[in-house]
């Protein structure tokens, strides 16, 4: 069972790409997604579906990465649906909290954007091993060392944070099953009771998180890890397929950023 942030070993075209290219591609997609409209979001969705066979990742594995954030996505949709001003949709009457056409569109759009962000990040973590992710981040941050940014330490922190996500979710599942085996009812009852049951999981979860962090720090120290710049067994170098990925990245980025100009040219051509 693969969760959000977990690496999936495969032999695919996406797995063999340079980590720097994949990181830059995800950053570019994130910027475009946050400013996307319907057509741009549709293009990016089709592109992410196209990446599934290239990365040999099953759609169910992508859906599993979305499962932990479903409550957040539902809450995000409801907030925009109920709190956005506009013309009420029938049969909802005009009230302080009502359903409007603008709220429905905004809720769908924002939820769609966040789903695309999570899926894009999932492609990065599922197709990039931890060592490659650290190496790629360190190389991208290396120019900032002239202003005192510890590139390697920052890359290690980001990588450890990403890899802690599946461990964190697994710990939540273990605590939940342990409480249910002791007679705790976490699935029935009122909403208030279920919230209280969820809050009761926070103390053992925080304690377990600190324990795992301490074990990780001890393991790194026992293996001789120290801060600062380091060398790598495998040096990163761009291949022809990486340059092809760069061209594709520039094409997709340019098409999404200049879609208004493209539509204007198409409309002028249609009138001619």
Buried (B, 14 or more C-beta within 10 A) or exposed (E): EBBBBBBBEBEBBBBEBBBBBBBBBBEBBBEBBEEBEEEBBEBBBEBBEEBBEBBBBEEEBBEBBBEBBEEEBEEBBEBBBBBBEBEBBEEEEEEEEBBBEBBBBBBBBBBBBBBBBBBBBBBBBBBBEBEBBBBBBBBBBBEEEEEEEBBBBBBBEBBBEBBBBBBBBEBBEEBBEEBEEEEEEBEEEEEEEBEEBEEBBEEBBEEBBEEBEEEBEEEEEEEEEEEEEEEEEEEBEEEEEBEEBBEEBEEBBEEBBEBEEEEEEEEEEEEE
